[in-house]
């Protein structure tokens, strides 16, 4: 089944969110073994390693985009076929939802102990340190631009879809580590403003899951939710256009 690139994208993205949201839950929720131990370097390291693991698993089957922004950016640059963009995004979004839901099940007792709804939401989705939509959007734009632009120099032609002569670029197993390091350093250098979603599926999928949790006072902050979706998409598109001009 993993030979199907859509299943590979689902599995890889689910692993990414399971491990990434898992670290946030572990350091944030009440009465966990790591409660209160939340230095930024720990969280960014865990997200970087999560990308590495998810990409390593999915790489040889789908190119391990694991991120709608990466898929759109590669397609904009002519390195991925547009006809597979929407199927990839659907797989990534549902994989992100599934991974974050598993985190909820793993930590369900600790979610029940945690009454601060902002903390609960933070284990699912990102939020701004200072709420300023224009600057928040710009932060997500810049972070994703760097992510996608650098991936152009890491990705290789490793996926050929059935019944097409188009050679598609993606991340293989060997490229998964440098991409994980890339996500890590983006978090360290640029993530302090918004929590660096830099991935629409990473934010929107878990936010949808949170919306359906059986909590009385939940607030998914839908007023902000468009920022970590539109910002990364714009960053990816401009990155693809710039790459075509420069290279």
DRENPA-3360 file (N, C-alpha, C; in nm, 2 decimals, always signed):
BEGIN
1 = XXXXXXXX = +0.08/-0.12/+0.00/+0.00/+0.00/+0.00/+0.08/+0.13/+0.00 ~ +0.20/+0.12/+0.07/+0.29/+0.24/+0.07/+0.34/+0.28/-0.07 ~ +0.33/+0.19/-0.17/+0.37/+0.22/-0.30/+0.28/+0.33/-0.36 ~ +0.16/+0.34/-0.30/+0.07/+0.45/-0.35/+0.11/+0.58/-0.28 ~ +0.15/+0.68/-0.37/+0.21/+0.80/-0.31/+0.11/+0.88/-0.22 ~ -0.02/+0.86/-0.24/-0.12/+0.93/-0.16/-0.12/+0.87/-0.02 ~ -0.11/+0.74/-0.01/-0.10/+0.67/+0.12/+0.03/+0.71/+0.19 ~ +0.13/+0.72/+0.11/+0.26/+0.76/+0.17/+0.26/+0.90/+0.23;
9 = XXXXXXXX = +0.19/+0.99/+0.16/+0.18/+1.12/+0.21/+0.09/+1.13/+0.34 ~ -0.01/+1.05/+0.34/-0.10/+1.04/+0.46/-0.01/+0.99/+0.58 ~ +0.06/+0.88/+0.56/+0.13/+0.81/+0.67/+0.25/+0.91/+0.71 ~ +0.32/+0.96/+0.62/+0.43/+1.05/+0.66/+0.39/+1.17/+0.73 ~ +0.28/+1.23/+0.69/+0.23/+1.35/+0.75/+0.17/+1.32/+0.89 ~ +0.10/+1.20/+0.90/+0.05/+1.16/+1.03/+0.17/+1.14/+1.13 ~ +0.28/+1.08/+1.09/+0.39/+1.06/+1.18/+0.45/+1.20/+1.22 ~ +0.46/+1.29/+1.12/+0.51/+1.42/+1.15/+0.43/+1.49/+1.26;
17 = XXXXXXXX = +0.30/+1.48/+1.25/+0.21/+1.55/+1.35/+0.20/+1.47/+1.48 ~ +0.21/+1.34/+1.47/+0.21/+1.26/+1.59/+0.33/+1.30/+1.68 ~ +0.44/+1.30/+1.62/+0.56/+1.33/+1.70/+0.58/+1.48/+1.73 ~ +0.54/+1.57/+1.64/+0.55/+1.71/+1.66/+0.45/+1.76/+1.76 ~ +0.32/+1.73/+1.74/+0.22/+1.78/+1.84/+0.25/+1.70/+1.97 ~ +0.30/+1.58/+1.96/+0.33/+1.51/+2.09/+0.42/+1.58/+2.18 ~ +0.53/+1.64/+2.12/+0.63/+1.71/+2.21/+0.56/+1.83/+2.28 ~ +0.47/+1.90/+2.20/+0.41/+2.02/+2.26/+0.31/+1.97/+2.37;
25 = XXXXXXXX = +0.24/+1.86/+2.35/+0.15/+1.81/+2.45/+0.23/+1.77/+2.58 ~ +0.34/+1.70/+2.55/+0.42/+1.65/+2.66/+0.48/+1.76/+2.76 ~ +0.52/+1.87/+2.70/+0.57/+1.98/+2.78/+0.47/+2.08/+2.83 ~ +0.35/+2.07/+2.78/+0.25/+2.17/+2.81/+0.13/+2.13/+2.90 ~ +0.09/+2.00/+2.88/-0.03/+1.95/+2.96/+0.01/+1.92/+3.10 ~ -0.10/+1.92/+3.18/-0.08/+1.90/+3.33/-0.04/+1.75/+3.36 ~ +0.05/+1.73/+3.45/+0.09/+1.61/+3.51/+0.15/+1.51/+3.41 ~ +0.21/+1.56/+3.31/+0.30/+1.48/+3.22/+0.44/+1.47/+3.28;
33 = XXXXXXXX = +0.52/+1.38/+3.24/+0.65/+1.36/+3.29/+0.74/+1.48/+3.25 ~ +0.70/+1.55/+3.15/+0.78/+1.67/+3.10/+0.72/+1.80/+3.12 ~ +0.61/+1.80/+3.20/+0.54/+1.93/+3.22/+0.63/+2.04/+3.27 ~ +0.62/+2.16/+3.20/+0.70/+2.27/+3.23/+0.84/+2.28/+3.17 ~ +0.88/+2.17/+3.11/+1.02/+2.17/+3.05/+1.00/+2.20/+2.90 ~ +0.99/+2.33/+2.87/+0.96/+2.37/+2.74/+1.05/+2.47/+2.68 ~ +1.18/+2.46/+2.69/+1.27/+2.55/+2.62/+1.25/+2.54/+2.47 ~ +1.26/+2.66/+2.40/+1.23/+2.66/+2.26/+1.32/+2.57/+2.18;
41 = XXXXXXXX = +1.44/+2.55/+2.22/+1.53/+2.46/+2.15/+1.48/+2.31/+2.15 ~ +1.42/+2.27/+2.26/+1.36/+2.14/+2.27/+1.25/+2.12/+2.17 ~ +1.16/+2.22/+2.17/+1.04/+2.21/+2.08/+1.08/+2.21/+1.93 ~ +1.17/+2.30/+1.90/+1.22/+2.31/+1.76/+1.29/+2.19/+1.72 ~ +1.37/+2.14/+1.81/+1.45/+2.01/+1.78/+1.35/+1.90/+1.75 ~ +1.25/+1.89/+1.83/+1.15/+1.78/+1.81/+1.08/+1.79/+1.68 ~ +1.04/+1.91/+1.64/+0.97/+1.93/+1.52/+1.07/+1.90/+1.40 ~ +1.19/+1.94/+1.41/+1.29/+1.90/+1.30/+1.31/+1.75/+1.29;
49 = XXXXXXXX = +1.32/+1.68/+1.40/+1.34/+1.54/+1.40/+1.21/+1.47/+1.35 ~ +1.09/+1.53/+1.38/+0.97/+1.48/+1.34/+0.96/+1.48/+1.18 ~ +1.00/+1.59/+1.13/+1.00/+1.61/+0.98/+1.10/+1.50/+0.92 ~ +1.21/+1.48/+0.98/+1.31/+1.38/+0.94/+1.25/+1.24/+0.93 ~ +1.18/+1.20/+1.04/+1.12/+1.07/+1.05/+1.01/+1.05/+0.95 ~ +0.92/+1.15/+0.94/+0.81/+1.14/+0.85/+0.86/+1.13/+0.71 ~ +0.95/+1.22/+0.67/+1.01/+1.22/+0.54/+1.08/+1.10/+0.50 ~ +1.16/+1.04/+0.60/+1.23/+0.92/+0.57/+1.14/+0.80/+0.54;
57 = XXXXXXXX = +1.03/+0.80/+0.61/+0.93/+0.69/+0.59/+0.86/+0.70/+0.45 ~ +0.82/+0.83/+0.41/+0.75/+0.85/+0.29/+0.83/+0.88/+0.17 ~ +0.96/+0.91/+0.19/+1.04/+0.97/+0.08/+1.04/+0.89/-0.05 ~ +1.07/+0.76/-0.04/+1.09/+0.69/-0.17/+0.96/+0.65/-0.24 ~ +0.85/+0.67/-0.17/+0.72/+0.64/-0.22/+0.64/+0.76/-0.28 ~ +0.66/+0.88/-0.22/+0.58/+1.00/-0.26/+0.67/+1.12/-0.28 ~ +0.79/+1.11/-0.25/+0.87/+1.24/-0.25/+0.86/+1.31/-0.12 ~ +0.78/+1.26/-0.02/+0.77/+1.32/+0.11/+0.76/+1.47/+0.11;
65 = XXXXXXXX = +0.65/+1.52/+0.05/+0.62/+1.66/+0.06/+0.57/+1.69/+0.20 ~ +0.47/+1.62/+0.25/+0.42/+1.63/+0.38/+0.37/+1.77/+0.42 ~ +0.35/+1.85/+0.31/+0.32/+1.99/+0.34/+0.26/+2.05/+0.21 ~ +0.14/+2.10/+0.21/+0.08/+2.16/+0.09/+0.16/+2.27/+0.03 ~ +0.23/+2.35/+0.11/+0.32/+2.45/+0.06/+0.43/+2.40/-0.02 ~ +0.49/+2.29/+0.02/+0.60/+2.23/-0.06/+0.54/+2.17/-0.19 ~ +0.43/+2.11/-0.18/+0.36/+2.06/-0.31/+0.34/+2.17/-0.40 ~ +0.28/+2.28/-0.36/+0.24/+2.39/-0.44/+0.37/+2.46/-0.49;
73 = XXXXXXXX = +0.47/+2.47/-0.41/+0.59/+2.54/-0.45/+0.66/+2.46/-0.56 ~ +0.67/+2.33/-0.55/+0.73/+2.24/-0.65/+0.65/+2.25/-0.78 ~ +0.52/+2.25/-0.77/+0.44/+2.26/-0.89/+0.46/+2.40/-0.96 ~ +0.47/+2.50/-0.88/+0.49/+2.64/-0.94/+0.62/+2.64/-1.01 ~ +0.72/+2.57/-0.96/+0.85/+2.57/-1.03/+0.86/+2.47/-1.14 ~ +0.75/+2.40/-1.17/+0.75/+2.30/-1.28/+0.82/+2.17/-1.24 ~ +0.84/+2.14/-1.11/+0.90/+2.02/-1.06/+0.80/+1.92/-1.01 ~ +0.68/+1.95/-1.02/+0.57/+1.85/-0.98/+0.45/+1.88/-1.06;
81 = XXXXXXXX = +0.38/+1.77/-1.10/+0.27/+1.78/-1.19/+0.15/+1.84/-1.11 ~ +0.08/+1.94/-1.17/-0.03/+2.01/-1.11/-0.15/+1.91/-1.08 ~ -0.16/+1.81/-1.17/-0.28/+1.72/-1.15/-0.28/+1.64/-1.02 ~ -0.16/+1.63/-0.96/-0.15/+1.56/-0.83/-0.15/+1.65/-0.71 ~ -0.16/+1.78/-0.73/-0.15/+1.88/-0.62/-0.26/+1.86/-0.52 ~ -0.39/+1.86/-0.57/-0.50/+1.85/-0.48/-0.51/+1.71/-0.41 ~ -0.48/+1.60/-0.48/-0.48/+1.47/-0.41/-0.37/+1.47/-0.30 ~ -0.26/+1.53/-0.33/-0.15/+1.53/-0.23/-0.20/+1.61/-0.11;
89 = XXXXXXXX = -0.26/+1.73/-0.13/-0.30/+1.81/-0.02/-0.41/+1.75/+0.06 ~ -0.50/+1.68/+0.00/-0.60/+1.60/+0.08/-0.54/+1.50/+0.16 ~ -0.44/+1.42/+0.11/-0.37/+1.32/+0.19/-0.30/+1.38/+0.31 ~ -0.23/+1.50/+0.28/-0.16/+1.56/+0.39/-0.25/+1.62/+0.50 ~ -0.36/+1.67/+0.46/-0.45/+1.73/+0.56/-0.51/+1.62/+0.64 ~ -0.56/+1.51/+0.58/-0.62/+1.40/+0.66/-0.51/+1.33/+0.74 ~ -0.39/+1.32/+0.69/-0.28/+1.26/+0.77/-0.25/+1.35/+0.90 ~ -0.25/+1.48/+0.88/-0.23/+1.57/+0.99/-0.34/+1.56/+1.10;
97 = XXXXXXXX = -0.46/+1.54/+1.05/-0.58/+1.53/+1.14/-0.56/+1.40/+1.22 ~ -0.53/+1.29/+1.15/-0.51/+1.16/+1.21/-0.40/+1.16/+1.32 ~ -0.29/+1.22/+1.28/-0.17/+1.22/+1.37/-0.20/+1.30/+1.50 ~ -0.27/+1.41/+1.48/-0.30/+1.49/+1.60/-0.41/+1.43/+1.69 ~ -0.50/+1.36/+1.62/-0.60/+1.28/+1.70/-0.54/+1.17/+1.79 ~ -0.44/+1.10/+1.73/-0.37/+1.00/+1.81/-0.30/+1.06/+1.93 ~ -0.24/+1.18/+1.91/-0.18/+1.25/+2.03/-0.28/+1.28/+2.13 ~ -0.40/+1.32/+2.10/-0.51/+1.34/+2.19/-0.54/+1.21/+2.27;
105 = XXXXXXXX = -0.55/+1.10/+2.20/-0.58/+0.97/+2.26/-0.47/+0.93/+2.36 ~ -0.34/+0.95/+2.32/-0.23/+0.92/+2.40/-0.23/+1.00/+2.53 ~ -0.26/+1.13/+2.52/-0.26/+1.22/+2.64/-0.39/+1.25/+2.69 ~ -0.49/+1.17/+2.67/-0.63/+1.20/+2.70/-0.65/+1.23/+2.85 ~ -0.58/+1.16/+2.94/-0.60/+1.19/+3.08/-0.54/+1.32/+3.12 ~ -0.43/+1.36/+3.05/-0.37/+1.49/+3.08/-0.45/+1.61/+3.02 ~ -0.51/+1.58/+2.90/-0.61/+1.68/+2.85/-0.72/+1.71/+2.95 ~ -0.77/+1.60/+3.01/-0.88/+1.62/+3.11/-0.83/+1.70/+3.23;
113 = XXXXXXXX = -0.70/+1.69/+3.26/-0.65/+1.76/+3.38/-0.62/+1.91/+3.35 ~ -0.60/+1.94/+3.22/-0.56/+2.07/+3.18/-0.69/+2.16/+3.15 ~ -0.71/+2.26/+3.23/-0.82/+2.35/+3.22/-0.80/+2.47/+3.13 ~ -0.68/+2.51/+3.11/-0.64/+2.63/+3.04/-0.66/+2.60/+2.89 ~ -0.76/+2.66/+2.83/-0.80/+2.62/+2.69/-0.69/+2.67/+2.59 ~ -0.62/+2.78/+2.62/-0.51/+2.82/+2.53/-0.40/+2.72/+2.52 ~ -0.37/+2.66/+2.64/-0.27/+2.56/+2.64/-0.31/+2.44/+2.56 ~ -0.43/+2.40/+2.57/-0.49/+2.28/+2.50/-0.48/+2.31/+2.35;
121 = XXXXXXXX = -0.52/+2.43/+2.31/-0.52/+2.46/+2.17/-0.38/+2.46/+2.11 ~ -0.28/+2.51/+2.20/-0.14/+2.52/+2.15/-0.08/+2.38/+2.12 ~ -0.14/+2.27/+2.17/-0.09/+2.14/+2.14/-0.14/+2.09/+2.01 ~ -0.24/+2.16/+1.95/-0.29/+2.13/+1.82/-0.24/+2.22/+1.71 ~ -0.25/+2.35/+1.73/-0.23/+2.45/+1.63/-0.14/+2.56/+1.68 ~ -0.09/+2.64/+1.59/+0.00/+2.75/+1.62/-0.08/+2.88/+1.66 ~ -0.01/+2.98/+1.71/-0.08/+3.10/+1.75/+0.03/+3.21/+1.76 ~ +0.00/+3.34/+1.74/+0.10/+3.44/+1.74/+0.14/+3.48/+1.88;
129 = XXXXXXXX = +0.27/+3.52/+1.90/+0.31/+3.57/+2.02/+0.26/+3.71/+2.04 ~ +0.25/+3.79/+1.94/+0.19/+3.92/+1.94/+0.09/+3.92/+1.82 ~ -0.04/+3.94/+1.85/-0.14/+3.93/+1.75/-0.14/+4.05/+1.66 ~ -0.09/+4.04/+1.54/-0.08/+4.14/+1.44/-0.09/+4.07/+1.30 ~ -0.21/+4.06/+1.25/-0.23/+3.97/+1.13/-0.13/+4.00/+1.02 ~ -0.10/+4.13/+0.99/-0.01/+4.16/+0.88/+0.13/+4.11/+0.91 ~ +0.18/+4.13/+1.03/+0.31/+4.08/+1.06/+0.32/+3.93/+1.08 ~ +0.21/+3.88/+1.13/+0.20/+3.73/+1.15/+0.20/+3.66/+1.01;
137 = XXXXXXXX = +0.13/+3.72/+0.92/+0.13/+3.67/+0.78/+0.27/+3.68/+0.72 ~ +0.33/+3.79/+0.74/+0.47/+3.81/+0.68/+0.56/+3.71/+0.74 ~ +0.55/+3.68/+0.87/+0.64/+3.58/+0.93/+0.62/+3.44/+0.87 ~ +0.50/+3.40/+0.85/+0.47/+3.27/+0.79/+0.52/+3.27/+0.65 ~ +0.50/+3.38/+0.58/+0.55/+3.39/+0.44/+0.70/+3.37/+0.43 ~ +0.77/+3.45/+0.51/+0.92/+3.44/+0.51/+0.97/+3.30/+0.54 ~ +0.92/+3.24/+0.65/+0.96/+3.11/+0.70/+0.94/+3.00/+0.59 ~ +0.82/+3.01/+0.53/+0.79/+2.91/+0.42/+0.87/+2.94/+0.29;
145 = XXXXXXXX = +0.89/+3.06/+0.26/+0.97/+3.09/+0.15/+1.11/+3.03/+0.16 ~ +1.17/+3.05/+0.28/+1.31/+2.98/+0.30/+1.30/+2.83/+0.29 ~ +1.19/+2.78/+0.35/+1.18/+2.63/+0.35/+1.17/+2.58/+0.21 ~ +1.08/+2.63/+0.13/+1.06/+2.58/-0.01/+1.18/+2.61/-0.10 ~ +1.23/+2.73/-0.09/+1.34/+2.77/-0.17/+1.46/+2.68/-0.15 ~ +1.49/+2.65/-0.02/+1.60/+2.56/+0.01/+1.57/+2.41/-0.03 ~ +1.45/+2.37/-0.02/+1.41/+2.24/-0.07/+1.44/+2.22/-0.21 ~ +1.43/+2.33/-0.30/+1.46/+2.31/-0.44/+1.60/+2.26/-0.46;
153 = XXXXXXXX = +1.69/+2.29/-0.37/+1.83/+2.25/-0.39/+1.86/+2.12/-0.32 ~ +1.76/+2.06/-0.25/+1.77/+1.93/-0.18/+1.69/+1.83/-0.26 ~ +1.57/+1.86/-0.31/+1.49/+1.76/-0.38/+1.55/+1.71/-0.50 ~ +1.51/+1.59/-0.54/+1.57/+1.53/-0.66/+1.46/+1.46/-0.74 ~ +1.48/+1.43/-0.87/+1.37/+1.37/-0.95/+1.36/+1.22/-0.92 ~ +1.27/+1.19/-0.83/+1.26/+1.05/-0.78/+1.12/+0.99/-0.79 ~ +1.03/+1.06/-0.84/+0.89/+1.00/-0.85/+0.84/+1.01/-1.00 ~ +0.80/+0.90/-1.06/+0.74/+0.90/-1.19/+0.60/+0.84/-1.17;
161 = XXXXXXXX = +0.49/+0.91/-1.20/+0.36/+0.86/-1.18/+0.32/+0.77/-1.29 ~ +0.24/+0.67/-1.26/+0.19/+0.58/-1.36/+0.12/+0.65/-1.48 ~ +0.14/+0.61/-1.60/+0.07/+0.66/-1.72/+0.11/+0.81/-1.75 ~ +0.23/+0.85/-1.70/+0.28/+0.99/-1.73/+0.43/+0.98/-1.76 ~ +0.47/+1.07/-1.84/+0.62/+1.08/-1.87/+0.68/+1.19/-1.78 ~ +0.60/+1.25/-1.70/+0.65/+1.37/-1.62/+0.73/+1.31/-1.50 ~ +0.85/+1.36/-1.49/+0.94/+1.32/-1.38/+0.92/+1.42/-1.27 ~ +0.88/+1.38/-1.15/+0.85/+1.47/-1.04/+0.96/+1.47/-0.93;
169 = XXXXXXXX = +0.98/+1.58/-0.87/+1.08/+1.60/-0.77/+1.02/+1.58/-0.63 ~ +1.10/+1.53/-0.54/+1.06/+1.52/-0.41/+1.18/+1.49/-0.32 ~ +1.15/+1.45/-0.19/+1.25/+1.43/-0.10/+1.27/+1.28/-0.08 ~ +1.38/+1.22/-0.11/+1.41/+1.08/-0.08/+1.46/+1.06/+0.06 ~ +1.49/+0.94/+0.10/+1.53/+0.91/+0.23/+1.66/+0.98/+0.27 ~ +1.75/+0.99/+0.17/+1.88/+1.06/+0.20/+1.86/+1.21/+0.22 ~ +1.76/+1.27/+0.16/+1.74/+1.41/+0.17/+1.66/+1.45/+0.29 ~ +1.60/+1.35/+0.36/+1.51/+1.38/+0.48/+1.59/+1.44/+0.59;
177 = XXXXXXXX = +1.71/+1.41/+0.62/+1.79/+1.47/+0.73/+1.81/+1.62/+0.70 ~ +1.87/+1.66/+0.59/+1.89/+1.80/+0.57/+1.76/+1.88/+0.57 ~ +1.65/+1.82/+0.53/+1.52/+1.90/+0.54/+1.48/+1.91/+0.69 ~ +1.50/+1.80/+0.77/+1.47/+1.81/+0.91/+1.56/+1.92/+0.98 ~ +1.68/+1.93/+0.94/+1.77/+2.03/+0.99/+1.72/+2.17/+0.95 ~ +1.68/+2.18/+0.82/+1.63/+2.31/+0.77/+1.51/+2.35/+0.85 ~ +1.41/+2.26/+0.88/+1.29/+2.30/+0.96/+1.34/+2.34/+1.10 ~ +1.44/+2.27/+1.16/+1.49/+2.30/+1.29/+1.54/+2.44/+1.30;
185 = XXXXXXXX = +1.63/+2.48/+1.20/+1.69/+2.61/+1.20/+1.59/+2.72/+1.17 ~ +1.49/+2.69/+1.09/+1.38/+2.79/+1.07/+1.31/+2.82/+1.20 ~ +1.28/+2.71/+1.27/+1.22/+2.73/+1.40/+1.30/+2.81/+1.50 ~ +1.43/+2.78/+1.50/+1.52/+2.86/+1.59/+1.53/+3.00/+1.56 ~ +1.54/+3.03/+1.42/+1.57/+3.16/+1.38/+1.45/+3.25/+1.35 ~ +1.34/+3.19/+1.31/+1.22/+3.26/+1.26/+1.09/+3.22/+1.33 ~ +1.09/+3.13/+1.42/+0.97/+3.07/+1.47/+0.91/+3.14/+1.59 ~ +0.98/+3.24/+1.64/+0.93/+3.30/+1.77/+0.81/+3.39/+1.76;
193 = XXXXXXXX = +0.77/+3.43/+1.64/+0.66/+3.52/+1.62/+0.52/+3.45/+1.62 ~ +0.52/+3.34/+1.54/+0.39/+3.27/+1.52/+0.39/+3.12/+1.56 ~ +0.51/+3.07/+1.60/+0.52/+2.93/+1.63/+0.55/+2.85/+1.50 ~ +0.58/+2.92/+1.39/+0.62/+2.87/+1.26/+0.54/+2.75/+1.21 ~ +0.42/+2.77/+1.17/+0.35/+2.66/+1.11/+0.42/+2.61/+0.98 ~ +0.45/+2.71/+0.89/+0.51/+2.69/+0.76/+0.46/+2.57/+0.69 ~ +0.33/+2.53/+0.72/+0.27/+2.41/+0.66/+0.12/+2.42/+0.69 ~ +0.04/+2.45/+0.59/-0.11/+2.46/+0.61/-0.17/+2.34/+0.67;
201 = XXXXXXXX = -0.13/+2.22/+0.63/-0.19/+2.10/+0.69/-0.15/+2.08/+0.83 ~ -0.03/+2.12/+0.87/+0.02/+2.11/+1.01/-0.07/+2.19/+1.10 ~ -0.12/+2.30/+1.06/-0.20/+2.39/+1.14/-0.35/+2.36/+1.13 ~ -0.40/+2.36/+1.01/-0.54/+2.34/+0.98/-0.60/+2.21/+1.02 ~ -0.53/+2.10/+0.99/-0.57/+1.97/+1.03/-0.60/+1.95/+1.18 ~ -0.49/+1.97/+1.26/-0.52/+1.96/+1.41/-0.62/+2.06/+1.46 ~ -0.63/+2.18/+1.40/-0.73/+2.28/+1.45/-0.87/+2.22/+1.43 ~ -0.89/+2.15/+1.32/-1.02/+2.09/+1.29/-1.05/+1.98/+1.39;
209 = XXXXXXXX = -0.95/+1.90/+1.42/-0.96/+1.80/+1.53/-1.00/+1.86/+1.66 ~ -0.93/+1.97/+1.70/-0.96/+2.04/+1.82/-1.10/+2.08/+1.83 ~ -1.15/+2.13/+1.72/-1.29/+2.18/+1.71/-1.39/+2.08/+1.75 ~ -1.36/+1.95/+1.73/-1.45/+1.84/+1.76/-1.43/+1.77/+1.89 ~ -1.33/+1.82/+1.97/-1.31/+1.76/+2.10/-1.43/+1.79/+2.19 ~ -1.45/+1.70/+2.28/-1.56/+1.71/+2.38/-1.52/+1.80/+2.50 ~ -1.49/+1.93/+2.47/-1.45/+2.03/+2.57/-1.55/+2.14/+2.57 ~ -1.59/+2.18/+2.69/-1.70/+2.28/+2.71/-1.67/+2.42/+2.66;
217 = XXXXXXXX = -1.54/+2.46/+2.68/-1.51/+2.60/+2.65/-1.40/+2.61/+2.54 ~ -1.41/+2.53/+2.45/-1.30/+2.53/+2.34/-1.32/+2.65/+2.26 ~ -1.20/+2.70/+2.21/-1.20/+2.81/+2.12/-1.08/+2.79/+2.02 ~ -1.12/+2.75/+1.90/-1.02/+2.71/+1.80/-0.96/+2.84/+1.73 ~ -1.00/+2.96/+1.77/-0.94/+3.08/+1.71/-0.94/+3.08/+1.56 ~ -1.06/+3.06/+1.50/-1.07/+3.06/+1.36/-1.04/+3.19/+1.30 ~ -1.05/+3.30/+1.38/-1.02/+3.43/+1.32/-0.88/+3.44/+1.28 ~ -0.79/+3.36/+1.34/-0.65/+3.36/+1.31/-0.61/+3.25/+1.21;
225 = XXXXXXXX = -0.69/+3.15/+1.20/-0.66/+3.03/+1.13/-0.62/+3.05/+0.98 ~ -0.66/+3.15/+0.92/-0.62/+3.17/+0.78/-0.48/+3.21/+0.76 ~ -0.42/+3.27/+0.87/-0.28/+3.32/+0.86/-0.18/+3.20/+0.83 ~ -0.18/+3.09/+0.91/-0.09/+2.98/+0.88/-0.13/+2.90/+0.76 ~ -0.23/+2.94/+0.69/-0.27/+2.87/+0.56/-0.23/+2.96/+0.44 ~ -0.27/+3.08/+0.44/-0.24/+3.17/+0.33/-0.09/+3.21/+0.33 ~ -0.03/+3.24/+0.45/+0.11/+3.28/+0.45/+0.20/+3.18/+0.39 ~ +0.19/+3.05/+0.43/+0.28/+2.95/+0.37/+0.25/+2.93/+0.22;
233 = XXXXXXXX = +0.12/+2.94/+0.18/+0.10/+2.92/+0.03/+0.16/+3.03/-0.05 ~ +0.15/+3.16/+0.00/+0.21/+3.27/-0.07/+0.36/+3.26/-0.07 ~ +0.42/+3.22/+0.04/+0.56/+3.20/+0.04/+0.61/+3.09/-0.05 ~ +0.53/+2.98/-0.07/+0.57/+2.88/-0.16/+0.56/+2.92/-0.30 ~ +0.45/+2.99/-0.34/+0.44/+3.03/-0.48/+0.55/+3.13/-0.52 ~ +0.57/+3.23/-0.43/+0.68/+3.33/-0.46/+0.81/+3.26/-0.47 ~ +0.84/+3.16/-0.38/+0.96/+3.09/-0.38/+0.98/+3.01/-0.51 ~ +0.87/+2.95/-0.56/+0.88/+2.88/-0.69/+0.91/+2.97/-0.80;
241 = XXXXXXX = +0.85/+3.09/-0.80/+0.87/+3.19/-0.91/+1.01/+3.24/-0.91 ~ +1.06/+3.27/-0.79/+1.20/+3.32/-0.77/+1.30/+3.22/-0.82 ~ +1.27/+3.09/-0.78/+1.37/+2.99/-0.82/+1.38/+2.98/-0.98 ~ +1.26/+2.99/-1.04/+1.26/+2.98/-1.19/+1.33/+3.10/-1.25 ~ +1.33/+3.21/-1.19/+1.40/+3.33/-1.24/+1.55/+3.32/-1.22 ~ +1.58/+3.28/-1.10/+1.73/+3.28/-1.06/+1.81/+3.16/-1.12 ~ +1.74/+3.05/-1.13/+1.81/+2.93/-1.17/+1.79/+2.90/-1.32;
% end
